[in-house]
Structure formats: structure tokens, C-alpha cells
Amino acid sequence: MSNPITSPIRRNFLRLLATTAALWAAGSRAQAPDSAPAQLRIGYQKSAANLVVIKQSGWLEKRLPHTKVAWVEFPAGPQLLEALSVGSLEFGLTGDSPPVFAQAAGKDLLYVGAEPPKPDSSAILVLQDSPLKRLADLKGRRVALQKGSSAHYLLVQAVAKAGLKWDDIQPIYLAPADARAAFERKAVDAWAIWDPFYAATELAIKPRVLTTGRELSSNNSFYLASRPFATQHPQALNALFEELTRADQLVQERRGEAIKLIAGFSGLDAGVVSLFLQRRPRSPVGPLNAQTVADQQRVADAFHKLGLIPKPVRVSDIVWRPEGLSLAAK
């Protein structure tokens, strides 16, 4: 016969044990490695040195043997993020401006990682015989750029530094290959561009540099992912970031090997690859820190102020925070 006094205490104790066991099991499941994704489609550009090294080396396929990895090249970030937002990619790398335009357009994607700033890797170019000598000379001129690219923000900042208004210039929106053709035949007066297109043009036709990103743009590089991929496969993202940082070590410490890998993939001359890698600092991949988010918010605010995006955006709203997601899952 049970004691009427101790029975409620015992029942409460048993309930506590059951609850604790359930919480422990849930926590164990949350911390356990997730299953590898069936497919991982990665968008990249020729400037994505770390991704190109991984692609050429086959490291990721070895790291994720049960995942079908596909690599898709894009001419610039806006096109890449459009593919990401419609479900044609899981992961990709762009400069600072494309994610701002994507977020303003309501695209569902997440910032999941970043590389350090590369202010020397983009520039505004003019031909050697151009009458343009300083940024203020851009007034009334036709300037080629990829709309929504990192070069877009560089040009916005350059125009402001010159004391001009955005309406004082004539932006001509062209993809890099078309922009170079227009630049060489003098259909435009200047060109805002990034590496390796910048390096290739520099070596081929010796343009003059009106400005680089120094003191104008941090020119940050961001890794973005679809929300389902980031939330369902954080371990795969971790593997990606480890391999990307490993690739950066190769780029920095075994430069000749890196040049060969990148040139072999891209078809770029080894001299071009060497030049654009010289302008690139060490670029390990990590989560976005407060400074990076603040830099990116300045990019978003500048575009909104000029009416180049339809609404203000808060960058932090789409920054991936795995700890928060794990708690939410519990």
C-alpha cells in the first residue's frame, strides 16, 4: 500500500526525470551532426579564389562523399543571387551590394559567412588618353558598371566623395564583358570594376586608375545560402567554411600552385591571376561580426538614400545565427 504523503512527491519526481530525459534527448539531437544534403549547388565567379581552389582540388567532394556537388559559374553577384533566391543554388559568394538589392526585393536568403575587406580589388578606370583626371571630372560622364554589384557601391561612394550627386553622372549598366568592350571602344568614359576583370584590363591596355576602394568601400565578400540549406545542414556549412579557409591558406602559402589551379579553371593568364591575388589579403572565412554587419548596413543605407532600392533594409535581419536557430528548434 502506497504512502499517501510520499506518492505525490514520487510522482512529481518521476515527472521531473521524464522531462529532464526528454530535454536531454532533444539537446543531443540538436547537437548531433545533421545528415549530409543530397545535393549542394554552389554559385561562384572567377574572383572567388577560395571557391575555385576547392572546386579544382576536389576537396569538398571528398569531405561530403554522399552529397552531389555541382558548381555553377556566374558573371556577377546579382545573377548568382537571383539563382539562389529561386532555389537553383544552395550556396554562393558575392560582393557587398548584391545581397542588399536581393534583400530589398524580398529574396529569401541568408548571410552565413564573410571574408575580410579587399579595398584594393576594385577600381574606377579611365583610358590613358582620357581627359578625366579626378573624381569630380566624372560629372556628366558615362560610367559603365554592373548594376547591383560591389562596383555599384564603389561608384556611389566615389561620386559622393567628389561632391557630386548621383544624377550628375550617367550610369551605364553592363555586365563585365560588355562593359570592357564599351570601355575599349570609348562608348563610355569610365568603368567601375573588380578583380580579376580589373587585373586583366590593367595588364592588357594599361588604363589609368581614378580611384580604388581605399577609403571608399570595404569591398567585403559574403557567403550566402538559401534558408533551408542553412537551417537544415549547418554541419555541411561548417565543412564548407573549413575547406574555404584551407583553400585560403594554399593561396597565401603556395601561391604558384594556387595560380596554376585558378588559371587552369578560368582561362585567365597566369599574370592576371598573380596580380589579382597580390591585391587580396588573407581571407579566412568566418561568421559576420558586428563591424562587418555595420559596414554592410552603410551600403544598404547609401542605396536607399539615393532611391536605388525601393525600401530600407535591416541587414541584421538576414544574418544567420546558428545558436538562435538551434534554440528555436528546441
Steps between C-alpha positions, in 0.01 A plus 500: 500500500648838398558780744245776423752767597800376301308395187450857360867573569603181321269580207647850471851356513421250224350777286816707555716206392291449188514869412877513554551192282289652224692828513833316498392295199386814316830670579694198378307497176563872451874458552536185293640539145224551252462268205699600194294682236409296193624782279704816541496746209762770540499828310833669443681757289854515364591732787406237760854375553425275797201335332695448177783330690252267671330422171825424323641294787187290560530547876129553563396188312738302722369672812135436408512168311123443517413843363473577130698824463435716194691818409329779305692804373347848481632824347404706808329489838149620405450210259634257759264618774203487267577131444542449875169667578299286257641173630755429227793521745564427867814710552703775336741791534442865403626847580326749726227649280316198351361378835362848573308508172382143557377574852323816383325291234375258764727210404519234770868436565747524787846645560690203643867606481742769392858563392709802609479829304676528163498875422781476243319239292264740324553828317358766273699498177547743211705462183851644490401784267183588693460864606361380836764558769304507823170371633325834452565462127240222494228766489289452189697190400389151405625243750465128436422265788311185588180613670473372856864389514776601741615746231162671531567592862857605418366741239234633740773577753733650241229733372425616854869553575527719189220720630269391221146368501413162354298679231818682395632187330354268238519141628507247218403161635699224328632157595882492528575358153269751329633781715858431401408502131320833543794638700758408237303648212438820703123454511530581872732741677585290805445153639444385859620141528649235727765231473584294301342716227688797643833313491441365149422848365792653688750264340342504154439869430667690787207721608536771763346450843286790621450330834498162669274407787745645754312728741186451293387140528605205716410280203400215728429154359203307636396138493125462474277196521139408450309493827414126476864407442634715785241385753493132406869439431719710732763226508534515122547877529768441762677261264483760224653770718781273616587410143477865390743603771727212399484629142599847617806354671601341171449832317719682750770242563524311169435784259640326193272201548200728556573699184519179300168372640315828442650569157427143393135539588436857389704518184655820635866567437719403796620860519143621545436246775825594672412870495152463642623263771766756600222748579313247707581479874479184703136396475398237754126450519308573818160618623400861458619713789346826621738712292423309181126532558543874565702537177229321309227712656680809368486348152126440535435847639694667216296321234173583672592866543552526124176317424692214335317242713123529558500479880738511796643167614646385828796279418499327838157353422652250257829424677512130587536434871531126550469521879169678472374252244596207722311648795198562279509138384478382860 
